[in-house]
Amino acid sequence: MLITASAPLPPIIPCVIALVIAAASTDIQCRRIPNMLVGVGLLGALLVQCWLRGFLGGVGAWLAGAVVGLVLFLPLYMLHGMAAGDVKLLAMVGAWIGPLLVFQTALATCVIGGVWLLALTARRRQLKKVVRNILSLVHPALRGGAAASIESVGSVPYGVAIATGTVVVLLATAA
């Protein structure tokens, strides 16, 4: 169940949906989210927030959402569990939709992405590696002090999960 939040103001929803779909598309094709796309999204969010809320209110809303989006996925990046583009994408989404909705988006993304990752690793027959990697992250002594014992199970375009989580949250709050 989502925490009650007011729906984003009208121009925000279509802009965010277009941006995350573009990010997911390039992530699927190239396995990266272009900095130019994130930069344009951040600038657009700043302009729209200032237009809707006035300069100070807009800058405050933009900054609060971007910082929360950045902070939510930064630990996963630092643990090598996700790419920097994914972190920047969530920060951009936060700049548009604000701290509460970006928190909800991150939760939805983690659920959607987790189920998707489990399905992919099961399909690739690598569930044992995933379990070993998770145990190694949770309890470092299990890896014997060597970070090299974490084995990759392959890359996944996580921008797709972020886009899906974003659209789900936006549509749920708009309904």
Helices and strands as residue ranges (DSSP letters): H 12-30, H 35-53, H 55-78, H 84-97, H 99-123, H 127-138, G 140-143, G 147-149, H 159-174
